[in-house]
Amino acid sequence: MTQQVTIIATLHAQAGQEEALAQRLRAMALETRKEAGCILYELHQSHDDPREFVMVEYWRDAEAVALHDASTHMAALVADLPALVDRPVSVRKFTPAD
């Protein structure tokens, strides 16, 4: 049986890089939503801290996540992040509990 995977990724922009990071993450979302195993991929920006972004991701299964992690658009994002974020990206994975 395959289990759906939920990912909550939190990114914090360097001062002055908020819009650049937002644009980069929007482009990432457009490419990721084309992936076969992607159920939902949404970008959110904090009301309290406009430098904080959260990606909420729903994936068909762990295999779909592995394919996403190995994608060229993910590699490109990872290469771009050091110039855009001021702390490590937090990536938390969950499975449905009900």
Contact map, one row per residue, 1 for C-alpha under 8 A:
11100000000000000000000000000000000000000000000000000000000000000000000000000000000000000000000000
11110000000000000000000000000000000000000000000000000000000111000000000000000000000000000000000000
11111000000000000000000000000000000000000000000000000000000111000000000000000000000000000000001100
01111100000000000000000000000000000000000000000000000000011111000000000000000000000000000000001100
00111110000000000000000000000000000000000000000000000000011111001000000000000000000000000000111100
00011111000000000000000000000000000000000000000000000001111000000000000000000000000000000000111100
00001111100000000000000000000000000000000000000000000011110000000000000000000000000000000011110000
00000111110000000000000000000000000000000000000000000111100000000000000000000000000000000111100000
00000011111000000000000000000000000000000000000000000111000000000000000000000000000000001111000000
00000001111100000000000000000000000000000000000000011110000000000000000000000000000000001110000000
00000000111110000000000000000000000000000000000000011100000000000000000000000000000010111100000000
00000000011111000000000000000000000000000000000000111000000000000000000000000000000011101000000000
00000000001111111100100000000000000000000000000000111000000000000000000000000000000111000000000000
00000000000111111100000000000000000000000000000000100000000000000000000000000000001111000000000000
00000000000011111100000000000000000000000000000000100000000000000000000000000000000000000000000000
00000000000011111110000000000000000000000000000000000000000000000000000000000000000000000000000000
00000000000011111111100000000000000000000000000000000000000000000000000000000000000110000000000000
00000000000011111111110000000000000000000000000001100000000000000000000000000000000100000000000000
00000000000000011111111000000000000000000000000000000000000000000000000000000000000000000000000000
00000000000000001111111100000000000000000000000000000000000000000000000000000000000100000000000000
00000000000010001111111110000000000000000000000000000000000000000000000000000000000110000000000000
00000000000000000111111111000000000000000000000000001000000000000000000000000000000000000000000000
00000000000000000011111111100000000000000000000000000000000000000000000000000000000000000000000000
00000000000000000001111111110000000000000000000000000000000000000000000000001000000000000000000000
00000000000000000000111111111000000000000010000000000000000000000000000000000000000000000000000000
00000000000000000000011111111100000000000010000000000000000000000000000000000000000000000000000000
00000000000000000000001111111110000000000000000000000000000000000000000000000000000000000000000000
00000000000000000000000111111111000000000000000000000000000000000000000011001000000000000000000000
00000000000000000000000011111111100000001110000000000000000000000000000000000000000000000000000000
00000000000000000000000001111111110000000000000000000000000000000000000000000000000000000000000000
00000000000000000000000000111111111000000000000000000000000000000000000010000000000000000000000000
00000000000000000000000000011111111001001000000000000000000000000001000010000000000000000000000000
00000000000000000000000000001111111001111000000000000000000000000000000000000000000000000000000000
00000000000000000000000000000111111101000000000000000000000000000000000000000000000000000000000000
00000000000000000000000000000011111111000000000000000000000000000001000000000000000000000000000000
00000000000000000000000000000000011111000000000000000000000000010000000000000000000000000000000000
00000000000000000000000000000000001111100000000000000000001110011000000000000000000000000000000000
00000000000000000000000000000001111111111000000000000000111100010000000000000000000000000000000000
00000000000000000000000000000000100011111000000000000000111100000000000000000000000000000000000000
00000000000000000000000000000000100001111100000000000001111000000000000000000000000000000000000000
00000000000000000000000000001001100001111110000000000011110000000000000000000000000000000000000000
00000000000000000000000000001000000000011111000000000011100000000000000000000000000000000000000000
00000000000000000000000011001000000000001111100000001111000000000000000000000000000000000000000000
00000000000000000000000000000000000000000111110000001111000000000000000000000000000000000000000000
00000000000000000000000000000000000000000011111011111100000000000000000000000000000000000000000000
00000000000000000000000000000000000000000001111111111100000000000000000000000000000000000000000000
00000000000000000000000000000000000000000000111111000000000000000000000000000000000000000000000000
00000000000000000000000000000000000000000000011111000000000000000000000000000000000000000000000000
00000000000000000000000000000000000000000000111111110000000000000000000000000000000000000000000000
00000000000000000100000000000000000000000000111111111000000000000000000000000000000000000000000000
00000000000111100100000000000000000000000000110011111000000000000000000000000000000000000000000000
00000000011110000000000000000000000000000000110011111100000000000000000000000000000000000000000000
00000000011110000000010000000000000000000011110001111110000000000000000000000000000000000000000000
00000001111000000000000000000000000000000011110000011111000000000000000000000000000000000000000000
00000011110000000000000000000000000000001111000000001111100000000000000000000000000000000000000000
00000111100000000000000000000000000000011111000000000111110000000000000000000000000000000000000000
00000111000000000000000000000000000001111100000000000011111000000000000000000000000000000000000000
00011110000000000000000000000000000001111000000000000001111100000000000000000000000000000000000000
00011100000000000000000000000000000011110000000000000000111111011000000000000000000000000000000000
01111000000000000000000000000000000011100000000000000000011111010000000000000000000000000000000000
01111000000000000000000000000000000010000000000000000000001111111000000000000000000000000000000000
01111000000000000000000000000000000000000000000000000000001111111100000000000000000000000000000000
00000000000000000000000000000000000000000000000000000000000011111110000000000000000000000000000000
00000000000000000000000000000000000111000000000000000000001111111111000000000000000000000000000000
00001000000000000000000000000000000010000000000000000000001011111111100000000000000000000000000000
00000000000000000000000000000000000000000000000000000000000001111111110000000000000000000000000000
00000000000000000000000000000000000000000000000000000000000000111111111000000000000000000000000000
00000000000000000000000000000001001000000000000000000000000000011111111001000000000000000000000000
00000000000000000000000000000000000000000000000000000000000000001111111001100000000000000000000000
00000000000000000000000000000000000000000000000000000000000000000111111101100000000000000000000000
00000000000000000000000000000000000000000000000000000000000000000011111111100000000000000000000000
00000000000000000000000000000000000000000000000000000000000000000000011111110000000000000000000000
00000000000000000000000000010011000000000000000000000000000000000000001111111000000000000000000000
00000000000000000000000000010000000000000000000000000000000000000001111111111100000000000000000000
00000000000000000000000000000000000000000000000000000000000000000000111111111110000000000000000000
00000000000000000000000000000000000000000000000000000000000000000000000111111111000000000000000000
00000000000000000000000100010000000000000000000000000000000000000000000011111111100000000000000000
00000000000000000000000000000000000000000000000000000000000000000000000001111111110000000000000000
00000000000000000000000000000000000000000000000000000000000000000000000000111111110000000000000000
00000000000000000000000000000000000000000000000000000000000000000000000000011111111100000000000000
00000000000000000000000000000000000000000000000000000000000000000000000000001111111110000000000000
00000000000000000000000000000000000000000000000000000000000000000000000000000111111111000000000000
00000000000001000000000000000000000000000000000000000000000000000000000000000001111110000000000000
00000000000011001101100000000000000000000000000000000000000000000000000000000001111111000000000000
00000000001111001000100000000000000000000000000000000000000000000000000000000000111111110000000000
00000000000111000000000000000000000000000000000000000000000000000000000000000000010111110000000000
00000000001100000000000000000000000000000000000000000000000000000000000000000000000011111000000000
00000000001000000000000000000000000000000000000000000000000000000000000000000000000011111100000000
00000000111100000000000000000000000000000000000000000000000000000000000000000000000000111110000000
00000001111000000000000000000000000000000000000000000000000000000000000000000000000000011111000000
00000011110000000000000000000000000000000000000000000000000000000000000000000000000000001111100000
00000011100000000000000000000000000000000000000000000000000000000000000000000000000000000111110000
00001111000000000000000000000000000000000000000000000000000000000000000000000000000000000011111000
00001110000000000000000000000000000000000000000000000000000000000000000000000000000000000001111100
00111100000000000000000000000000000000000000000000000000000000000000000000000000000000000000111110
00111100000000000000000000000000000000000000000000000000000000000000000000000000000000000000011111
00000000000000000000000000000000000000000000000000000000000000000000000000000000000000000000001111
00000000000000000000000000000000000000000000000000000000000000000000000000000000000000000000000111
